[in-house]
Amino acid sequence: GHQPRAARLAPPMARAELLLKGKRLCALASGGVLITFAVLSLVGCFISFLWVTPIGWMIIISSIWYAAFGGLMIAMQLGYGAKLITANAGFLDSKYGRAMFYFFCGSMAGSSAGSHDAWLVAQIFAYINWGMCWFVGILELCGPKEKVANVLAQHMASQLPVEHVPAANALAQHAAPSF
């Protein structure tokens, strides 16, 4: 038989979880690509003795920023130093600030793809990274929030029979104190 359209679509929680996992994966990958670009740019700058020119120093400084922003993207997704990050970069505490950060990082990486000196493979990775950063930024602005997904998950868990919830099992097995 033919299923109605609503039956074919994933439940809202599954879609929210899928988008959040995609956002996290893209943010982690983008951070890794930024760090990789930074390392490769630094190595290329020093191997070619470009570091002795003013352009070389601009490459070195931008590579340090690439690495810092890539590390920050990874740390935010893994939850490392969340209090330290928001204490020193308070704009990352709001969805608008995080979105603008990802848009900036994507644009920064995408601008390096426009360089005629870059290899074709590096240009392709830079454009892919640009797209992933912008995807994460758009989801930060318009997508499901981590807290909303957690609330949905808790609500769905409350719909399960008691024997399927580990905390309820532990409470059910605990004997009441006798006086």
Accessible surface in RSA format (square Angstrom, percent):
REM  Atomic radii and reference values for relative SASA: ProtOr
REM  Chains: A
REM  Algorithm: Lee & Richards
REM  Probe-radius: 1.40
REM  Slices: 20
REM RES _ NUM      All-atoms   Total-Side   Main-Chain    Non-polar    All polar
REM                ABS   REL    ABS   REL    ABS   REL    ABS   REL    ABS   REL
RES GLY A   1   130.81 161.3   0.00   N/A 130.81 161.3  50.67 139.0  80.14 179.5
RES HIS A   2   158.45  86.6 123.33  85.7  35.12  89.9  97.42 100.4  61.03  71.0
RES GLN A   3   105.31  58.9  99.77  72.9   5.54  13.2  28.87  61.4  76.44  58.0
RES PRO A   4    91.35  66.6  82.72  75.4   8.63  31.4  91.10  75.2   0.26   1.6
RES ARG A   5   164.38  69.0 157.97  80.5   6.40  15.2  53.93  73.7 110.45  66.9
RES ALA A   6    84.75  77.9  65.13 100.5  19.61  44.6  68.21  96.1  16.54  43.8
RES ALA A   7    64.42  59.2  29.11  44.9  35.31  80.3  40.87  57.5  23.55  62.4
RES ARG A   8   138.40  58.1 105.39  53.7  33.02  78.6  51.81  70.8  86.59  52.5
RES LEU A   9    80.69  44.9  68.79  49.2  11.90  29.9  70.48  49.5  10.20  27.5
RES ALA A  10    45.54  41.9  32.08  49.5  13.47  30.6  38.12  53.7   7.42  19.6
RES PRO A  11    77.93  56.8  70.93  64.7   7.00  25.4  77.90  64.3   0.03   0.2
RES PRO A  12    88.43  64.5  83.74  76.3   4.70  17.1  85.54  70.6   2.90  18.0
RES MET A  13    51.26  26.5  50.29  33.3   0.97   2.3  50.29  42.8   0.97   1.3
RES ALA A  14    40.83  37.5  31.98  49.4   8.85  20.1  36.70  51.7   4.13  10.9
RES ARG A  15   105.00  44.1 104.14  53.1   0.86   2.0  50.35  68.8  54.66  33.1
RES ALA A  16     9.90   9.1   7.37  11.4   2.53   5.8   9.26  13.0   0.64   1.7
RES GLU A  17    50.23  28.8  50.23  38.0   0.00   0.0  21.30  41.2  28.93  23.6
RES LEU A  18   128.82  71.7 123.98  88.7   4.84  12.2 125.81  88.4   3.01   8.1
RES LEU A  19    71.63  39.9  70.30  50.3   1.33   3.3  71.63  50.3   0.00   0.0
RES LEU A  20    11.54   6.4  10.27   7.3   1.26   3.2  10.54   7.4   1.00   2.7
RES LYS A  21   141.29  68.9 134.97  82.8   6.31  15.0  81.45  73.3  59.84  63.7
RES GLY A  22    24.08  29.7   0.00   N/A  24.08  29.7  23.31  64.0   0.77   1.7
RES LYS A  23    13.18   6.4  13.18   8.1   0.00   0.0   2.50   2.2  10.68  11.4
RES ARG A  24   103.22  43.3 103.22  52.6   0.00   0.0  27.72  37.9  75.50  45.8
RES LEU A  25   123.06  68.5 121.44  86.9   1.62   4.1 122.72  86.2   0.34   0.9
RES CYS A  26    23.65  17.9  23.15  25.8   0.50   1.2   0.50   1.3  23.15  25.0
RES ALA A  27     0.00   0.0   0.00   0.0   0.00   0.0   0.00   0.0   0.00   0.0
RES LEU A  28    49.38  27.5  44.36  31.7   5.03  12.6  44.74  31.4   4.64  12.5
RES ALA A  29    40.85  37.6  27.76  42.8  13.09  29.8  39.54  55.7   1.31   3.5
RES SER A  30     0.01   0.0   0.01   0.0   0.00   0.0   0.01   0.0   0.00   0.0
RES GLY A  31     0.00   0.0   0.00   N/A   0.00   0.0   0.00   0.0   0.00   0.0
RES GLY A  32    26.46  32.6   0.00   N/A  26.46  32.6  25.33  69.5   1.13   2.5
RES VAL A  33    29.77  19.6  28.16  25.5   1.62   3.9  29.27  25.4   0.51   1.4
RES LEU A  34     0.00   0.0   0.00   0.0   0.00   0.0   0.00   0.0   0.00   0.0
RES ILE A  35    57.48  32.7  57.48  42.8   0.00   0.0  57.48  41.4   0.00   0.0
RES THR A  36    71.50  50.9  67.80  68.7   3.70   8.8  46.67  62.7  24.83  37.5
RES PHE A  37    25.84  12.9  25.03  15.5   0.82   2.1  25.84  15.7   0.00   0.0
RES ALA A  38     0.39   0.4   0.39   0.6   0.00   0.0   0.39   0.5   0.00   0.0
RES VAL A  39    78.44  51.6  77.75  70.4   0.69   1.7  78.41  68.1   0.03   0.1
RES LEU A  40   102.11  56.9  94.42  67.6   7.68  19.3  94.93  66.7   7.18  19.3
RES SER A  41    39.70  33.5  27.45  36.6  12.25  28.2  13.59  28.9  26.11  36.6
RES LEU A  42    48.52  27.0  48.39  34.6   0.13   0.3  48.52  34.1   0.00   0.0
RES VAL A  43    72.39  47.6  67.72  61.3   4.67  11.3  72.37  62.9   0.02   0.0
RES GLY A  44    34.70  42.8   0.00   N/A  34.70  42.8  32.29  88.6   2.41   5.4
RES CYS A  45     3.44   2.6   0.25   0.3   3.19   7.5   1.91   4.8   1.53   1.6
RES PHE A  46    99.72  49.9  91.39  56.6   8.33  21.7  91.67  55.6   8.05  23.1
RES ILE A  47   128.72  73.2 110.38  82.2  18.34  44.2 116.98  84.2  11.73  31.8
RES SER A  48    72.78  61.5  43.02  57.4  29.77  68.6  49.45 105.3  23.33  32.7
RES PHE A  49   136.64  68.4 132.82  82.3   3.82   9.9 132.82  80.5   3.82  10.9
RES LEU A  50    62.74  34.9  61.60  44.1   1.14   2.9  62.74  44.1   0.00   0.0
RES TRP A  51    87.53  35.1  87.53  42.4   0.00   0.0  83.79  44.7   3.74   6.1
RES VAL A  52    94.22  62.0  61.51  55.7  32.71  78.8  66.15  57.5  28.07  76.1
RES THR A  53    47.36  33.7  46.03  46.7   1.32   3.2  47.33  63.6   0.02   0.0
RES PRO A  54   109.54  79.8 101.76  92.8   7.79  28.3 107.93  89.1   1.62  10.0
RES ILE A  55    99.24  56.5  99.24  73.9   0.00   0.0  99.24  71.5   0.00   0.0
RES GLY A  56     0.00   0.0   0.00   N/A   0.00   0.0   0.00   0.0   0.00   0.0
RES TRP A  57   130.31  52.3 130.31  63.1   0.00   0.0 115.65  61.7  14.66  23.8
RES MET A  58   124.24  64.3 117.94  78.1   6.30  15.0  97.26  82.7  26.98  35.7
RES ILE A  59    51.14  29.1  50.44  37.6   0.71   1.7  51.11  36.8   0.03   0.1
RES ILE A  60    12.69   7.2  12.69   9.5   0.00   0.0  12.69   9.1   0.00   0.0
RES ILE A  61    95.79  54.5  95.79  71.4   0.00   0.0  95.79  69.0   0.00   0.0
RES SER A  62    45.74  38.7  42.92  57.3   2.83   6.5  33.84  72.1  11.90  16.7
RES SER A  63     0.74   0.6   0.74   1.0   0.00   0.0   0.00   0.0   0.74   1.0
RES ILE A  64   100.21  57.0  97.64  72.7   2.57   6.2  99.40  71.6   0.82   2.2
RES TRP A  65   133.39  53.5 133.39  64.6   0.00   0.0 114.32  61.0  19.07  30.9
RES TYR A  66    19.36   9.0  19.36  11.0   0.00   0.0   8.93   6.7  10.43  12.9
RES ALA A  67    36.12  33.2  31.08  48.0   5.04  11.5  31.30  44.1   4.83  12.8
RES ALA A  68    51.50  47.4  33.61  51.9  17.89  40.7  45.61  64.2   5.90  15.6
RES PHE A  69    35.28  17.7  35.28  21.9   0.00   0.0  35.28  21.4   0.00   0.0
RES GLY A  70     0.00   0.0   0.00   N/A   0.00   0.0   0.00   0.0   0.00   0.0
RES GLY A  71    28.76  35.5   0.00   N/A  28.76  35.5  24.79  68.0   3.96   8.9
RES LEU A  72    40.71  22.7  36.31  26.0   4.40  11.1  39.03  27.4   1.68   4.5
RES MET A  73     0.00   0.0   0.00   0.0   0.00   0.0   0.00   0.0   0.00   0.0
RES ILE A  74    44.33  25.2  44.33  33.0   0.00   0.0  44.33  31.9   0.00   0.0
RES ALA A  75    22.03  20.3  21.01  32.4   1.01   2.3  21.89  30.8   0.14   0.4
RES MET A  76    39.08  20.2  15.66  10.4  23.42  55.8  18.03  15.3  21.05  27.9
RES GLN A  77    27.52  15.4  17.14  12.5  10.38  24.7   1.67   3.6  25.86  19.6
RES LEU A  78    76.66  42.7  52.99  37.9  23.66  59.5  54.30  38.1  22.36  60.2
RES GLY A  79    48.36  59.6   0.00   N/A  48.36  59.6  26.53  72.8  21.83  48.9
RES TYR A  80   147.15  68.7 143.08  81.4   4.07  10.6 100.76  75.7  46.39  57.2
RES GLY A  81    41.77  51.5   0.00   N/A  41.77  51.5  28.83  79.1  12.93  29.0
RES ALA A  82    58.85  54.1  50.74  78.3   8.11  18.5  55.32  77.9   3.52   9.3
RES LYS A  83   181.65  88.6 174.75 107.2   6.90  16.4 120.74 108.7  60.91  64.9
RES LEU A  84   121.07  67.4 115.83  82.9   5.25  13.2 118.42  83.2   2.65   7.1
RES ILE A  85    21.29  12.1  16.18  12.1   5.11  12.3  21.29  15.3   0.00   0.0
RES THR A  86    44.63  31.7  36.07  36.6   8.56  20.4  21.05  28.3  23.58  35.7
RES ALA A  87    84.15  77.4  42.32  65.3  41.83  95.2  54.13  76.2  30.02  79.5
RES ASN A  88   117.69  81.2  80.94  78.2  36.75  88.5  31.46  75.7  86.23  83.3
RES ALA A  89    19.99  18.4  16.69  25.8   3.30   7.5  19.99  28.1   0.00   0.0
RES GLY A  90    45.75  56.4   0.00   N/A  45.75  56.4  28.05  77.0  17.69  39.6
RES PHE A  91   111.94  56.0  97.19  60.2  14.75  38.4 107.16  65.0   4.78  13.7
RES LEU A  92     5.08   2.8   0.77   0.5   4.31  10.8   0.77   0.5   4.31  11.6
RES ASP A  93   101.49  71.1  81.39  81.0  20.10  47.5  12.75  30.0  88.74  88.5
RES SER A  94    51.05  43.1  45.32  60.5   5.73  13.2  42.28  90.0   8.78  12.3
RES LYS A  95    67.83  33.1  63.85  39.2   3.98   9.5  25.76  23.2  42.07  44.8
RES TYR A  96   134.33  62.7 134.23  76.4   0.10   0.3  97.60  73.3  36.73  45.3
RES GLY A  97     9.65  11.9   0.00   N/A   9.65  11.9   8.94  24.5   0.71   1.6
RES ARG A  98    59.97  25.2  59.97  30.6   0.00   0.0  17.71  24.2  42.26  25.6
RES ALA A  99     0.00   0.0   0.00   0.0   0.00   0.0   0.00   0.0   0.00   0.0
RES MET A 100   103.76  53.7 100.08  66.2   3.67   8.7  72.23  61.4  31.53  41.8
RES PHE A 101    10.11   5.1   5.49   3.4   4.62  12.0   9.67   5.9   0.44   1.3
RES TYR A 102     0.14   0.1   0.14   0.1   0.00   0.0   0.14   0.1   0.00   0.0
RES PHE A 103    27.61  13.8  27.26  16.9   0.34   0.9  27.55  16.7   0.06   0.2
RES PHE A 104   108.69  54.4 102.85  63.7   5.85  15.2 108.23  65.6   0.47   1.3
RES CYS A 105     0.00   0.0   0.00   0.0   0.00   0.0   0.00   0.0   0.00   0.0
RES GLY A 106     0.00   0.0   0.00   N/A   0.00   0.0   0.00   0.0   0.00   0.0
RES SER A 107    48.91  41.3  42.58  56.8   6.33  14.6  33.38  71.1  15.53  21.8
RES MET A 108    31.91  16.5  24.58  16.3   7.33  17.4  22.63  19.2   9.28  12.3
RES ALA A 109     0.00   0.0   0.00   0.0   0.00   0.0   0.00   0.0   0.00   0.0
RES GLY A 110    11.37  14.0   0.00   N/A  11.37  14.0   6.41  17.6   4.96  11.1
RES SER A 111    82.42  69.6  55.07  73.5  27.35  63.0  51.16 108.9  31.25  43.8
RES SER A 112    39.13  33.1  27.79  37.1  11.34  26.1  31.98  68.1   7.15  10.0
RES ALA A 113     3.24   3.0   0.00   0.0   3.24   7.4   0.85   1.2   2.39   6.3
RES GLY A 114    45.73  56.4   0.00   N/A  45.73  56.4  30.44  83.5  15.29  34.3
RES SER A 115    45.66  38.6  34.30  45.8  11.36  26.2  32.95  70.2  12.71  17.8
RES HIS A 116   180.75  98.8 150.81 104.8  29.95  76.6 103.14 106.3  77.61  90.3
RES ASP A 117   138.13  96.8 107.62 107.1  30.51  72.1  37.59  88.5 100.54 100.3
RES ALA A 118    35.45  32.6  13.69  21.1  21.76  49.5  23.94  33.7  11.50  30.5
RES TRP A 119   195.69  78.5 187.65  90.8   8.03  18.9 163.29  87.1  32.40  52.6
RES LEU A 120   124.94  69.6 116.31  83.2   8.63  21.7 117.28  82.4   7.66  20.6
RES VAL A 121    93.97  61.8  93.63  84.8   0.34   0.8  93.85  81.5   0.12   0.3
RES ALA A 122    28.81  26.5  24.26  37.4   4.55  10.3  27.67  39.0   1.14   3.0
RES GLN A 123    38.49  21.5  38.35  28.0   0.14   0.3   3.35   7.1  35.13  26.6
RES ILE A 124    85.57  48.7  83.70  62.4   1.87   4.5  85.36  61.5   0.21   0.6
RES PHE A 125   102.31  51.2 101.88  63.1   0.43   1.1 101.88  61.8   0.43   1.2
RES ALA A 126     1.81   1.7   1.81   2.8   0.00   0.0   1.81   2.5   0.00   0.0
RES TYR A 127   119.49  55.8 114.91  65.4   4.58  11.9  85.30  64.1  34.19  42.1
RES ILE A 128    91.19  51.9  83.55  62.2   7.64  18.4  90.00  64.8   1.19   3.2
RES ASN A 129     0.17   0.1   0.08   0.1   0.09   0.2   0.08   0.2   0.09   0.1
RES TRP A 130   107.49  43.1 107.49  52.0   0.00   0.0  96.91  51.7  10.58  17.2
RES GLY A 131    28.55  35.2   0.00   N/A  28.55  35.2  23.34  64.1   5.21  11.7
RES MET A 132    37.73  19.5  35.65  23.6   2.08   5.0  20.43  17.4  17.31  22.9
RES CYS A 133     0.00   0.0   0.00   0.0   0.00   0.0   0.00   0.0   0.00   0.0
RES TRP A 134    82.87  33.3  82.87  40.1   0.00   0.0  82.87  44.2   0.00   0.0
RES PHE A 135    79.04  39.5  74.77  46.3   4.27  11.1  77.96  47.3   1.08   3.1
RES VAL A 136     0.00   0.0   0.00   0.0   0.00   0.0   0.00   0.0   0.00   0.0
RES GLY A 137     0.00   0.0   0.00   N/A   0.00   0.0   0.00   0.0   0.00   0.0
RES ILE A 138    90.09  51.3  89.92  67.0   0.16   0.4  90.09  64.9   0.00   0.0
RES LEU A 139    17.52   9.8  17.03  12.2   0.50   1.3  17.03  12.0   0.50   1.3
RES GLU A 140     8.08   4.6   7.21   5.5   0.88   2.1   0.88   1.7   7.21   5.9
RES LEU A 141    46.00  25.6  36.09  25.8   9.91  24.9  36.09  25.3   9.91  26.7
RES CYS A 142   104.54  79.1  67.86  75.7  36.68  86.2  32.97  83.5  71.58  77.2
RES GLY A 143    12.66  15.6   0.00   N/A  12.66  15.6   6.83  18.8   5.83  13.1
RES PRO A 144    28.64  20.9  16.28  14.8  12.36  44.9  26.46  21.8   2.18  13.6
RES LYS A 145    59.52  29.0  58.29  35.8   1.22   2.9  54.30  48.9   5.22   5.6
RES GLU A 146    90.23  51.8  87.18  66.0   3.05   7.3  46.75  90.4  43.48  35.5
RES LYS A 147   168.99  82.4 166.71 102.3   2.27   5.4 110.73  99.7  58.25  62.0
RES VAL A 148    76.81  50.5  74.46  67.4   2.34   5.6  76.73  66.7   0.07   0.2
RES ALA A 149     1.13   1.0   1.13   1.7   0.00   0.0   1.13   1.6   0.00   0.0
RES ASN A 150    83.66  57.7  82.31  79.5   1.35   3.2  17.48  42.1  66.18  64.0
RES VAL A 151    94.62  62.3  94.25  85.3   0.37   0.9  94.25  81.9   0.37   1.0
RES LEU A 152    55.05  30.7  54.94  39.3   0.11   0.3  55.05  38.7   0.00   0.0
RES ALA A 153    37.88  34.8  33.09  51.1   4.79  10.9  33.76  47.5   4.12  10.9
RES GLN A 154   126.65  70.8 118.14  86.3   8.51  20.3  43.61  92.8  83.04  63.0
RES HIS A 155    98.38  53.8  92.39  64.2   5.99  15.3  57.68  59.4  40.70  47.4
RES MET A 156    85.01  44.0  82.32  54.5   2.69   6.4  65.06  55.3  19.95  26.4
RES ALA A 157    40.06  36.8  37.31  57.6   2.75   6.3  39.37  55.4   0.69   1.8
RES SER A 158    81.85  69.2  45.79  61.1  36.07  83.1  50.97 108.5  30.88  43.3
RES GLN A 159   114.96  64.3  84.23  61.6  30.73  73.2  29.65  63.1  85.31  64.7
RES LEU A 160    90.92  50.6  79.79  57.1  11.13  28.0  80.27  56.4  10.65  28.7
RES PRO A 161    68.30  49.8  55.84  50.9  12.46  45.3  68.06  56.2   0.25   1.5
RES VAL A 162    94.50  62.2  90.95  82.3   3.55   8.6  92.24  80.1   2.26   6.1
RES GLU A 163   111.47  64.0  97.91  74.1  13.56  32.3  50.38  97.4  61.09  49.9
RES HIS A 164   114.38  62.5  92.14  64.0  22.24  56.9  55.90  57.6  58.49  68.1
RES VAL A 165    39.24  25.8  38.38  34.7   0.86   2.1  39.24  34.1   0.00   0.0
RES PRO A 166   107.10  78.1  98.62  89.9   8.48  30.8 102.68  84.8   4.42  27.5
RES ALA A 167    67.67  62.2  57.82  89.2   9.85  22.4  65.56  92.3   2.11   5.6
RES ALA A 168    25.15  23.1  19.73  30.4   5.42  12.3  22.87  32.2   2.27   6.0
RES ASN A 169    52.70  36.3  52.05  50.3   0.65   1.6  12.07  29.0  40.63  39.3
RES ALA A 170    64.07  58.9  51.08  78.8  13.00  29.6  57.25  80.6   6.82  18.1
RES LEU A 171   136.30  75.9 124.73  89.2  11.57  29.1 125.10  87.9  11.20  30.1
RES ALA A 172    79.78  73.4  40.30  62.2  39.47  89.8  52.66  74.2  27.12  71.8
RES GLN A 173   151.65  84.8 118.16  86.4  33.50  79.8  46.07  98.1 105.59  80.1
RES HIS A 174   132.39  72.4 112.98  78.5  19.41  49.7  78.81  81.2  53.58  62.3
RES ALA A 175    81.55  75.0  63.13  97.4  18.42  41.9  72.38 101.9   9.17  24.3
RES ALA A 176    88.16  81.1  61.38  94.7  26.78  60.9  65.37  92.1  22.79  60.4
RES PRO A 177   101.03  73.6  78.58  71.6  22.46  81.6  89.51  73.9  11.53  71.7
RES SER A 178   111.27  94.0  78.62 104.9  32.65  75.2  49.68 105.8  61.59  86.3
RES PHE A 179   234.42 117.3 157.35  97.5  77.07 200.5 188.06 114.0  46.35 132.7
END  Absolute sums over single chains surface
CHAIN  1 A    11942.5      10069.4       1873.1       8807.9       3134.6
END  Absolute sums over all chains
TOTAL         11942.5      10069.4       1873.1       8807.9       3134.6
